[in-house]
Amino acid sequence: MVGPDDSLERSARTRGFLRIAGVDEVGRGPLAGPVTAAAVVLDLEAVPAGLNDSKRLSPKVRDRLTEVIHAQAQVAIAHASVAEIDELNILRASHLAMCRAVAALDPAPDFLLIDGNLLPRDLALPAEAVVKGDARSVSIAAASIVAKTARDAIMVDLAQQHPGYGWETNAGYPSKSHRLALQNLGVTPHHRRSFKPVHHILYQAKTISD
């Protein structure tokens, strides 16, 4: 399996950029919890071995790499809340989390490699959208790993407060057990009401109570 490399970062360097941040988000698909983004500036002379799309790595490997990335790179993590997701829509909320992560980097980067095919509207920095970026760019892969680790930890914490939905294992994604728990236990404050499975359950409950 061929992993990401630093060719996109090196290309930006040849154009005069010095601090290149990879940016990625996790949590677009879940029915519950925030969307989380990370921005990472790697030292291209000391790139951690084993970086890849976070979905291709085991939790144990992600945890180990997260420690290494935090130790060797500049990292910022940010979120958009369930309320913001419901208000803005998941794409805009994802971009909001990305912009927050970029803004939290200090010193600021001068170029961004952003996973996906769309750039956030409110970026004030030169940037390049990279389709399947977490499998192509080491910086984006690093961002995907630390974002996934951070969001999974949030969902484990929320699972203690709201047992029965399996968030400690499904991270809020619509697994069969999560959907069943929604039917049986109802909707929590951490569920995204604008997402159809949650909206339908709320609508059914309202119809019954009416």
ROTOR-566068 format. One record per residue (C-alpha): x, y, z; residue in one letter. Coordinates in steps of 0.2 Angstrom, whole numbers, plus 5000, padded with zeros to 4 digits. Example, Ala and Ser with C-alpha at 12.3 -4.5 7.8 and 13.67 -1.06 7.14 Angstrom:
BEGIN
506249785039A/506849955036S/
end
This chain:
BEGIN
500050005000M/500850164994V/500650305007G/500650495006P/502250585002D/502950765003D/502850814985S/501450934987L/502351025002E/504051024992R/503151104977S/502451244988A/504251264994R/504851294977T/503551434975R/504251524990G/503151465004F/503951415020L/502651365033R/501451245024I/500051175034A/499051015030G/497151035035V/495850895037D/494250865046E/493350715053V/491550685058G/490550745043R/489550575043G/489050545061P/487350575068L/488050645084A/489450755091G/490550895084P/491450905067V/493350915071T/494750985061A/496650995063A/498051095055A/499751025055V/501451105050V/502750965048L/504550975048D/504950905031L/506650845037E/505850745051A/504150675045V/503550535056P/503550365048A/501950275044G/500850425041L/499250385031N/497450415029D/496750395047S/495350275041K/496750155035R/497550145052L/497150055068S/496650155084P/498250095092K/499350155077V/498350325077R/498650355095D/500550315093R/500650435078L/499650565087T/500950575101E/502350585088V/501550715078I/501150825093H/503050805098A/503750845081Q/502550965072A/501551115075Q/499751065078V/498051155081A/496351065083I/494651155082A/492851105082H/491151155075A/489751115087S/488151015084V/487151185085A/488351255072E/488151105061I/486251115062D/486251305058E/487551315044L/487551135036N/488851005038I/489951065024L/490051245030R/490251185048A/491751075042S/492551235034H/492251335050L/493151205060A/494551205047M/494751395048C/494751395067R/496151265067A/497151365054V/496851525065A/497551435080A/499251395073L/500551515080D/501551565071P/500351575056A/500651465041P/500851545024D/500151415013F/498751275016L/498451105009L/496651065012I/495850895010D/494350894998G/493850984982N/493251144990L/494151284999L/493251365014P/492551535009R/493351635023D/495151585021L/496351735020A/497951625015L/498451544999P/497851374998A/497651214987E/496151094988A/496850914987V/495650774983V/495950624993K/497350735001G/497550615017D/498150485005A/499250604995R/500050735007S/500950695023V/500350855031S/498550815027I/498750635033A/499550705049A/498050825051A/496750685048S/497650575062I/497650705075V/495850765071A/495150585072K/496050545088T/495450705096A/493650675090R/493550495095D/494150545113A/492650675114I/491450545109M/492150425122V/491850555135D/490050595128L/489650405129A/489950405148Q/488650545149Q/487450455137H/487650275138P/486750155126G/487150235110Y/488850155108G/489750315104W/491350245112E/491450125097T/490450205083N/491050385087A/489250445083G/489150365065Y/487550285060P/487950105065S/486449985066K/486549985085S/486650175086H/485050195075R/484150065086L/484650165101A/483950325093L/482350235091Q/482250165109N/483150295119L/482750455109G/483750605104V/485050675115T/485650865115P/487250795105H/486250735090H/486250825074R/484450875072R/484650925054S/485250745049F/483750645042K/483750495054P/483750615069V/482550735061H/481350585057H/481350525075I/481050695082L/479550715069Y/478850545074Q/478950595092A/478050765089K/476750675079T/476350555093I/476350685106S/475150795096D/
end
